[in-house]
Amino acid sequence: MRQSAQPVGNTSLTKFDVLIIGSGAGGSAAAAVLCAQGQKVLVLECGPNRFLGLDARDRQPLSLFANDELQGSRPFAFTDASVDPRTWRTSPSDGERKYVTQVNALPKVVGGGAVYADLKTPRFQPDDFHLGTLIGGTMTGASWADWPVDYDMLEPFYAWVEKQIGVQGEAGSSPTEGHRSTPYPMPPGTPMYVALKVADAARALGLHPHPYPGAVNSRPYDGRPACAECGFCTGFGCASNAKGTPPVTQLRHALLTGNCLLLPERKVTRLNASNGSITSVSVIGPGGEQERYTADRYVLAASAIESARLCLVSDNLGNSSDQVGRNLTFHRQTNALGIFEEVTHADRGRTISHGWTDFRGVPNDPARPLGGIVEISGGPQPIQEAAFYREVIELFRGFSGERYLRLLQQSPGRRHMVALAIWAEDAPQATNRVDLDPSVKDLDGIPAARVTYQPHAFELSASDFYRPKLLDVLIQAGAKWAIPQPAPELPESAHLHGTLRFGPDARTSVCRPDGRFHDVGNLWCVDGSLFPTSSGFNPTLTIMALATYVAGAMVFPSSPAQVLT
């Protein structure tokens, strides 16, 4: 068996209280809670394990990731669309599909998409949990809904997770944040030069930039080193474990209890059910062998697209409401680029050290429409930069080695660039959904997930409103050129929400307020599928906090917060 597929944890376990499908932000957070409460947990992960010694007690895990742009561009964690496709269309008027590609794909690897994220970890705002009440009845075509939990209920779970994974930040620095019961575990790390430069400009325009919270160590924490500020955060696994990704934090905590077994390279193909309960899961093993695993309870944590797909291929499981796969949301990205005469040094340090939340907006205020956070960052890595220049030269002038060499030497798209990005809320729509493609299948013959998605006027108008303001900040910061960047047709946010919405009404939601399926007595969900709305903030911390809450409810149904004591 390949090393990347070797079992990790207590291999003597044969009977399980809980089986979790997926080891990302939600799955690992739930495993940590359940194992700490004495539950015997089996975690099945479709992808390989790139961390050696996750269950070693005497040393930190060895990351197999490197500061290597080539490694990041190869199938080290991502799958290829030719063997694991998704299909895409904007509406049924496009026919069965418009594209066959990888649609907003997350890495398939132990730890999930959070391994490759730069792990910014803001909390959602208190109002974000009540948009059904605040704006739900005022918008045609949108399916706004309140969350069945609110900020006050989740606040202790936010604090717990921040301590588990190690979050740096400055309490009170954002004017929109909710109350905190605890300080951040670590102070902000070294600020990026470019972030300070742009923050000064934003401040001069009346905005409130602040150190952006993130699960990256600003000092040694939990046996892991401080960040070396190497610049390989977004799109890369951390080589030193300074980034508090699920494998080296929550999943490792679960494994060290002795109550957890992790099986990588196990692809769950079906949830087998009888009389309203899951009886087993069917799995393809690392060598292509057919396997079957059982537990008393089952948890979906495979991402909003894959968790919905698994329900649909399992004979439409849990879908009496016809809501499985519906209300899919991403985050609307609005980007602007500034080219400076001076070197911006944006390739140094963490990908993001500062941002502002002023563009999150206020419900029902046309002078401050609901948008999202703004991140201050830089350009691409050198290989990506070089490929872009070649495409541009070929498109506009025909390739010239001399022009190509001059652009590489000047490096306007990396060494002289600043990028501002808004991650704005999507309006949920029942027509934006995941279903099964009628004819496209993956390598194992399983129907591909088909994404039908079209942005709503809500996020398009917010994007139009805030885009000029991004350009104003860049000009104020001294950019020689400030350029709006068009949004791609296929979203690339890697922020996936909805599809298994939770709520009290079985007619309009898939899961109950405690994360358990309305229709299936022993099935829960702990990933972003539960989100009724997407907010305008990075979702990872909220996925972890919500997964901790759901796992707490599995153990203490009347008082989930007991798991925090």
N, C-alpha and C positions, 0 to 999 in steps of 0.2 A: 504494500500500500504506500502511496506517495506520502512523504512527510507532511505535506499540507493538508492531508485528509486524515491524519492520525487522530484517534480519540484523545480528548484532553479532559482531565479531571478524574473523578472517582469511577474508574472502569469496572468496579465491582457492583455498581448499581444496576439492577435489572428490572426493578418495579418503580414506577414514577407516579408521584402525585400530580405533576403538571408537565406538559410537553409544550415548549415554546418554539414556534416556527419563525426563525429570524433572530440574529444576534446583534442587530443595530441598536440605535438609541433606545427604542421602546423595549425590545426584547431583553437587552442586558440590564436595563433599569428594573424591569419586573423580576428577572432572575435573581438580582442582588437582594431584593426584598424577600422574595419567597424562600430563598435558601437560608437567609438569616433567621427566618421563622421556622426552620426545621423541615421545610417541604423538600422532597426529593424531585429534582428538576432535570429534564432532558431538553437540551437546546439543539435544534437541528438548523444548520446553516448551509445554504446552497453553495456558497463560495468557499475558497480555500482559506487556510489559516496562515497568515504571514507574520505571526509572532511565536517565537520559540520560548517554551517555558512559561506559559501563561499561568500554570498551576504550581510553579516552583515557589517554595516558601522562603528560600535562602537568598534569592536574587531577583532582580527585576527582569521582566521578559525581554528577549532580544528581538528588536524590530528588524525585519528583513527589508524594510523600505530604505531608500537612499535619496540623497539630494541629487537626483538624476532625472533630467527631463525626458530622456529616452525611455527609462523605466516607466515613467508616468504616461507615456503615449502608447505603450504596448499593453497587451491583454493580461496585465499582472493582477488586475482586480475587476476590470470591466469585461463584459462579454461582447461578442461580435454580433452585429445585426443579422449576419447571414445564418447563424445558428440559433440565435435567441432574439427574434425580431419583435417589434411592436409595429402596429399600423396606425395611421393618422388620417383624420379628415376634419374639416371645420364644421360640417353639418351633413345630414343624410343626402343633401343635394349634390355632394361630391361623389356619390356612388358608394360602393362598399369601402373604398379607401382612396386616399390621395397619395400617400407615401407608405413605403415599407422601410423602416429605419429603426433607430433607437430613440424613442421619444422620452426626453427628460429622464434618462436612465440613471440609476444609482449604482455604485460599485457593488458587485457581489463578492463579498469577502467577509471574514469574521470581523465583526464590528460595523458592517454596513457602510452607508454613505458618510457617517460621521468620521470615519477614518480618513477620508479624503477632504473633508470640510476644513475650513480654517477655524471652526468651532467658536464663532461669535455666539454669545449666550445671553441676549437680553430677555427679560421677562415681558410677557404681554402686559398691556395697560389694563386697568380695571374696566374701562368701557368696552374693551374688545370682546368681553364675554356676554355683552347685552345688545348686540347690534340688531337682533331680531326685534327687540322692543324699541330701540332708538331710531332705526331707519327702515325696519322690515316692511311696513305697509306703504312706503312712499316710492317704490321703484318697480317699474314694469319689468317682467322677465327674470327677476332675481328671486332666490329662495332663501332670504335671510332667516336666521333662527338664533335664538339665545342658546348659549351653552347650558347644560344642566348643572354645571359647577361654575363658581365665580372666582374672582381673584382672591377673596378672603379665604375661601376653602383651599385653594391651591398654594397660598403663600407659604405655609410651613413645608410643603413638599418642594417648592422652589428652593427654599433655604437648605433643605436636606440634600438635594441634588447638587447645589452649588458647592457644598462641603465635600460631597463624595468625589466629584470630578475635578475640583480645584479651579475656581473661577477668580480671575482678577478683575477689579473694577473699582469705581469710586462712588460710594453711596451718595445720593443727593445731587449728583452732577447733571442728571437729565431732568428737565423740568416736567416731563410727562410721566415719570415712573410712579408706581404705586408704593405704598408703605412697605417697609422692610422690618422684619423681626430680628435680623442679624446683619452684621456687616459682611462685605465680601471677604472670602477667605484670604485673599491676597490683594495687595495694592496694585495699581496699574504698572505695567512693565515699561521698558524704554519706549518713548514716543518716536514715531517716524518723523524725519525732517519734513517730508512733504505734507504730513498730516498737520503739523504745527503751522506750516505756511498757509495751508488752505483754511485751517481753523481760525487763524487771525482774520482772514478775509471774510469768512462767514460771520464772525463776531461783529465785524464792522458793518455788516448788513443787517444786524439785529437778530441773528440766529444764535443758537446755544450749543455749539459743538462741545463734546466731552469725550473722555477716554471711554472707548467702547468695551463693554464686558466680554470676556472670552475665556474659555477653558484652556488656557495656555499658561504654564507656570511662569510667574515673574520672579520666583525664588524656588529653591528646592521644596517639594511638597509631596507628602505621602510616599517617600522613597524615590520619587522621580526628579530629574534634574530641572533646573531653570532653563528657559528657552535660550538658545544660542543665537536667536535673531538671524537665522540663515536665509530667510526669504522663501523657503519651500513650505508653504502652508496650504493655500488653496489648490486643490487638485493633486496633493501629494500626501502619502502617509508619513508620519513623523519618524525620523530616523533615531531620535533620542528618547522618545516617550515623554517629552515635555508637554505635548498636547494631550489633554485628558480624554482621549478617545475611549469608547466603551470597552475594548478588549483589555486595556491596561488599568481600568478603574472598576467600573461596576461588574463587568463579566469576571474579571480577576477576583474581585471580592466574593462573588458567588462561588467560583471554583475553589477558593481557599477554605470555604466552609466544609468541604467534603460532601456536600449535598447536591453537587451539580456534575453532570456529564455533558460535554460539548462534542458533537459529531459534525465536523466540517464536510463539505462536498456531498451533502445529502439534499437532493432536490425533492421537495414534497410535491407530489403530482395530484393528490386527491385527499379530501377529507371524507372518510367513510362514516356514514350515519345510519342510525336505526332508531325509530320511535322517538325522534326529537333530540337525540344525543349523538355525539361523535363516539364511535367505537374504536377507531384506529386511523392512522394516516398511512397512505401508500407513498413510497419513497424510491427514487433511483439513487443507488449508492455510487461511490467514487469509481467503481469499475464497470458501471452500467447494470449492476445486479438489482433485482427487484427486492425491496425490503418493506417491512411493515413494523410500525411502532405503536405502542398503546400507553395510555395514562388515564388517570381519573378525570383530569381536566385539560383543556387545550387552549392555547393562546396564539392568536395571529399577530405577527410583528414583522411582516414582510414588505411593508410600504403600502401607500394608498392604492397604487396600481396593482401590485402583485397580490395583496391580500384580497382585493375584490375579485381579481382573476381566479384565485384559488376557490373562492366561494362559487363562482359561476361555473367552473369546470366540474365542481362537485354537485352536479345536478341542481344548480341554482339555490344552493344551500342558504338558508336564512333570509330569503327574499320574498316573503309573503307581502311585504309592503311595496315591492317593485322599486326599492330604494338602493339596493346593492349596486355599486358602481356610479351612482348619480352624485351630483353636487361636487364634482372634482374641481379643486382649485389649485393653482400654482401661486406665483407672485408675479405681478406685472413689473418688468424691469424697464426703467427709464434711465438711460446712460448718456453721459456727456464726457467728452475728452478735451483736455487742455494740453497744448504743446507750448512748452516754455523754452526760452533761450538758455537758461541755466540748467544744469544737471539737477534732477529732482530727487535722485537716490531712492526712488520708490521701490526698487528691487531689494532693498535692505530692510531687515526687521520683519515683524509679522505682516501678513498681507493687509490687515486693517488694525490700526491702533486708535483711530478716532472716527466719530461720525456725529450726526445730529438727528433728533427726532421731531423737529419742528414741522417737517412735511408729513408727519403722520396725520395731522389735521384734526378736525373736530366734527363729530356727526352732525349733519344738517346745517353746516355753516359753509355757504358757497364761497366765502372769502378764505376759507381754510379747508378745502375738501379733503376727504380721507385718502391719504396716500400711504407713505411708509417711511421707514428709516432711510437715511442717506449714509453711504459708506465712502470714505476717502481712501483711494488705493492708487496703484500705478499700472504699468503696462505688462505685457506678456513676458514669458521667459525667452531666452535668446533664440532657440530653435523655432518656436512659434512665431517670433518676430520675423525671422528670416523667411519663413514660409509665406507670411503675409505680404512682405515686400515683393516677393516674386509674383504673387497673384496680382498685386496692384500694378506692377510694371507691365505684365502681360496683358492686363485688361485695358490699360489706358494708352500705352505707348509701344508695346511690343518689347520683348525681353532684350535687355542690354546689360552685359556683364559690368560695364563701367558704371551705369546707373545703380545697379544692384550693389556693387562694392561701396559706392558713395553713401547709399542709404544705410548699409550695415555699419559703416564708420561713424556716421552722424547719429544713428539710432534715435530718431525722433519719436518712434513708437514705443520706446522702452525707457531709455535714460533721460528723456526730456518730457515724458508724458505724465499727466495726472488723470485719473478716472474717477468720476463721481457716479454713483449708482443708487437709484431709489428701488427698494424692494416693496412694492405697493400691494395693497390688498386686492384680491380678485373678488368680485361679486359672485357668490355661489349661484349656479344655475342647474336646474334639474336636467337640462339638455346637454350639459358638459359632463361627460360620463366615460366610464370604462365598460366595455362589453367584450364579447369574444368575436374575433374576426371569423367570418363564415368559411374561409378557405385557407388562410395563411396559418401555418403551424410552425412550431419550433422544431429543433432537431429530434426531439423525442416524440413528435407527433401530437403535441398538446396545442390546442388552439391559442394563437397569439392574442395578447391583450390589444384591443382596438380603442384608441383614444379619440373621442369626438369632442372638440374644444373650440370655442370661439369667444374672444374677449367681449365683455359687456361694455356698454357706453359709460358705466360707472368708472371703471379703471382707465379707459381710454381718455376720458375728459380730465381725470386727475393727472394723468401723464402729460397731457397738453398744458395743463395749468402750471405744473412745477418744472417742466423742461427748461423754459427760459430762465428760471431762477437758478438752476444749476449753472447755466452759462454766465449769469451775472457773478456768481461766486468765483468762477474760474478767471474771469476778466479782472475782478477785484484782486485776485491773488497774483496777477501779473502775467497771465497766459498771453502769448502772442497770437495764438489762434484758439478759439473755443468752438467745438464741433459737436452738435447733437448726433448721437449714434442711433440709427434706426433699429427698432426691435425686430428680432427674427420671427418668422411665422411660427416656427415650432419653439415653444418656450424652453429655456435652458436653465431655469432657476435651480433645479434639483431640490425644490421645496414642494412637497406633495402632500395634499390634504383632502379630506372629504372621502367619499365613496362608501363608508360604513358609518355614517353620521350617528352620534349617540344623542338620546333624548328620551323623555318620558312616554311619548306616544308611539306605539308600535306601528301606527299607520303612516307616520312621517319619518321614522328613524329606523335604523337597523339594530342598534345596540341600546341597552338600557343606560341610565345615568351612571351605573357602576361599571360600564364597559362590557357587560355580558350581553350576548345576543338575545333579542326578544324571542326568537324562534328556536334557539338551540340551548338546551339547559346547561351544557358543560363547555361552552365555547365563549371566549373573551377576545377582545382586541385591545392592543396597547400601542399602536403606532398612530401616525398622523391621519389615518382613515377616520378616526373618531371626530375630528374637528368639524363642527358645523360651519365655521368661518375660518379664514386664513390669517387674520390680523395683518399687520404691516411690519412684522418683526421676524427675524430668523426663528424657525420653529423648533430647533433641536432641544433647547432647554425645556420648553413646554411639553414636548413629547415625553421627555424623561420624567418630568414632574407628574404628568397625567398617568404615565405607566406606573409610577410609584404609588399614586393614589388608587389606581385600579387593582394593583397587586395587594395593596393594603385592604381593599374591600373584599378581595378573595379570601383573605385570612380572617379579617374582623369586619364582617358585613355592616355592622351598625356603627363602627368607629374606625375607619381606615387609618386615621392618624396615629393609632396605637403602635403601628410599625415603626414610627419615628422615635419612640421612647426607648 
